[in-house]
Amino acid sequence: THNLVGGLSDDVPAYIEGDTIVYNVKTLDDPKMVQRATAHEVYHSLLGTDEHSRLMDMAVDYYANGHLTVEQIIAAKRAEYAEYGVELDDHAALDEIGADFAEIALADERVANRIFTEQPNLSVSCNISSRGLVTLEICAV
């Protein structure tokens, strides 16, 4: 399900509350932003599932790119959020890293193909209908 709210900071396109994605009304004019926000928040909803763990592992590999340690990736994400006054612990930083990767997977065909190649039983898709209905699926097949 989803709700629309006004008054959120421009930096917050959406957030998840239980099983509901709450969208900032300012993001609705940009279908790509809605798609990315949906991917990001659905990733958070997968916490505790195999899909979440597999995407997290791929996210760490993607951001490390052979040059960074997990600790460096976490430190960078914590510093990014600290700029906005948000303090993340290591676990929350890793979760945000995975959620950011879910956004990238939908926007970058090379990343999506990597997921399909390395995790052929993991399906990721997002569609926005002509009426604005957002459908996102991340599931094991």
C-alpha positions, 0 to 999 in steps of 0.5 A: 500500500502507499500514502502521500504526504506533503511537508517532507524535506526535499531530501526525503522522496519516501519512507516505509512505515510497516508495510506502507510506503509513504511518498513525498508528494513533491516526488510524484512529478518524476516517474524515475524518482518514484521508481527509485524511491519504491525500489529503495523502500521495498528493499528495506521491507525485505529485511530478514529475507534471503533476497535482502541478504543476497542483494546486500552482498551484491551491494557491498561488492558493487560499492567496494569495486575491488578498492574499498573495505566494508568498513570504508563503505560503511563509514562513507554512508554514515558520513553522508547521513551525518551531513543531514543530521542523521546518525546511523549505526553500522547495521543501518548504514549497511541497510541504506547501502543495500537500498541504494543498490536496489535503486541503481539496479533498476536504473542501470541495465548493466547492474540489473544484468549482473544481478540476473547473471550472478543470482539467476533465481532472483528477479527484480522488476519495477513498472509504472503504469499509465495511471501512475500505479507503481509495481515493484517485485523482488522475489526468488524464482 
